[in-house]
Amino acid sequence: QADSPATVEQTEEKEEGLGGVAWSKRLEEMEKRQTRIEALLEEIARGMRK
């Protein structure tokens, strides 16, 4: 279990105090990009179904 990847929450806790605000902002931006990518993929899939 020690080698398992850290969850977002674990990473946030670990980095809190050492640029915690910067990490939080970075994660928020990543989530926004992820949402945009998912929307684009859905648009592409809809176009392929026609």
N, C-alpha and C positions, 0 to 999 in steps of 0.2 A: 504493500500500500504506500510505502514511503516514496516510491518512484512515480506515483500517479500524478497527472497534471493538476495544477492548482485551479480551483474554481475562481471565477471573477471575484467573489466575496473574499476568498482567502488572499488573493492578490491585493485587493483594496485594503484589507486589514494590514497586510505586511508592509505596504507602501505608505500607509497613513502616517503623517508626520514627515515623511521624506518625499515631499512633493505630492501629497495626497490629493490636493486640489487639482494639480496638473493631471494626475492619473484619472481622476473623476471626469475631468473635461475631455480627456483623450478617449475614455470609454464611451462617453456620451456621443462624441463625434463618430466613433466607430459604429455605434448603434444606428445613428442617422444614415450613414453610408449603407449599412446592411439593409435597412428598410428600403432605401432607394434601389439597391441592387435587386431585392426581391420583387419590387414593383416592376422594374424593367424586365425581369425574367418572366413574370406573369404576362406582360404585354407581348413579349416575343412568343410565348406559348399560345396565346390567343390568336396571334397572327398565323401561326403554323397550323392551327386547327381549321382555318377557313379553306 
